[in-house]
Amino acid sequence: MVKEYLTVEEIVGPIVLVSGVEGVKYEELVELELPGNEVRRGRVLEVNRDKAMVQLFEGATGLSVKSCRVRFLGKGIELGVSPEILGRVFDGLGRPIDDSPNVLPEKRLSISGNPLNPYSRNYPSEFIQTGISAIDGLNTLVRGQKLPIFSGFGLPHSELAAQIARQATVRGKGEQFSVVFAAMGITFEEAQFFINDFQRTGAIDRAVLYINLADDPAIERTATPRMALTAAEYLAFDLGMHVLVILTDMTNYCEALREISAARKEVPGRRGYPGYMYTDLASIYERAGRVKGKSGSVTQIPVLSMPEDDRTHPIPDLTGYITEGQIVLDRALHRKGIYPPINVLPSLSRLRDKGIGKEKTRKDHADWSNQLFAGYARGREAQELAVILGEASLSETDRAFLKFSNEFDKKFVQQGKEENRTIEETLQIGWDLLKILPRDQLKRIRPEYLDEFLGKEEEQP
């Protein structure tokens, strides 16, 4: 039942305080009617006895304490869904911005979602090919996983996110795959880049885009990832698709949380962020996964910009506790002109070993990746020694590892923005690089794999 009130007590910025309310619930949708019949929408942020605090999606300009009529609609924000959402571009609240008609919904779903019973979850175990060697080979993305990208301001995370969205696929026959892309707090130019990139490559046909611009209200920004995940859950669990959700930039989302928290005059936590930010982020990240008895899945790649490239900042720090690893973009690699500038050493996919191996990628993948990690780490150590002592002071073996690490950055990590490598191509590049190292140093690979993929030892020059 819709209840209407004329008891607005106070308006401070986008916050409206309404008194004398009954039966109002947290996150309930609100309409505010101005004298000229203009209607603005908002959401209940807090209820305390007979007072409700409402934050407006639009600005408060023109609102009057005496003449504003407030209606509580008795429901939260909902998203209308149907198969027609594929190929469409919406704003942060699910309204079309692609000059196409409104979607005729099959059903309307609350964007808050329903938490999955842990018992009903299936363990992530299937490989998703992104076409990017540093991810597929060493930090493998697995269906149902949440694997964030830790970036810095000015690094090409937007280009990387768009490339993953274009190229990602589940290997196998007859697998329906789609991408839900949510951008929060981005500029108009960035929004056009993403939209044009999807349209240019044809990826838009299997994608749904939710775009929240930098000048859109903060409260809309907090709804955008939930809009995207609601659409993803519908595609995955109702239509049986494998859905990859890319959320960029979670830093802008957290800044919106901080802005709303300050407007509510809450006691701030670390660096001014609200103390409940961990719980709030968990309510987003934990909507990834697979469900027993359903063929679809939701896989997440949140992208976040680390202020001052600081991995101890609250946003990447809390994200790391909730998610299953991270892909770290490195400014030093970016300065060398390497794209994508993924530093494989601090990067990690905790579910990698569940998604690789025989009948998933290839039987040699696990040993191969362990050897590449070890070789690259030793090569970086040799690089530091060469800076201090000079390359001439290195042993022949150390010089081989130094050469290996340099070639690894140039040939394995670096690839074109339109280059889509299969896992077989990625594995072959790695084996070619391992030929640089002495055979007796390849201690992490089983001898039978060395014989099969490098040739028998006596055949080596």
Secondary structure, 3 states (H helix, E strand, C coil): CCEEECCEEEEECCEEEECCCCCCCCCCEEEEECCCCCEEEEEEEEEECCEEEEEECCCCCCCCCCCCEEEECCCCCEEEECHHHCCEEEECCCCECCCCCCCCCCEEEECCCCCCCHHHEECCCCEEECCCHHHHHHCCEECCCECCEEECCCCCHHHHHHHHHHHCEECCCCCCEEEEEEEEEECHHHHHHHHHHHHHHCHHHHEEEEEEECCCCHHHHHHHHHHHHHHHHHHHHHCCCEEEEEEECHHHHHHHHHHHHHHCCCCECHHHCECCHHHHHHHHHCCCEEECCCCCEEEEEEEEECHHHCCCCHHHHHHHHHCCEEEEECHHHHHCCCCCCECCCCCEECCHHHHCCCCCCCCCHHHHHHHHHHHHHHHHHHHHHHHHHCHHHCCHHHHHHHHHHHHHHHHHHCCCCCCCCCHHHHHHHHHHHHCCCCHHHCCCCCHHHHHHHHCCHHHCC
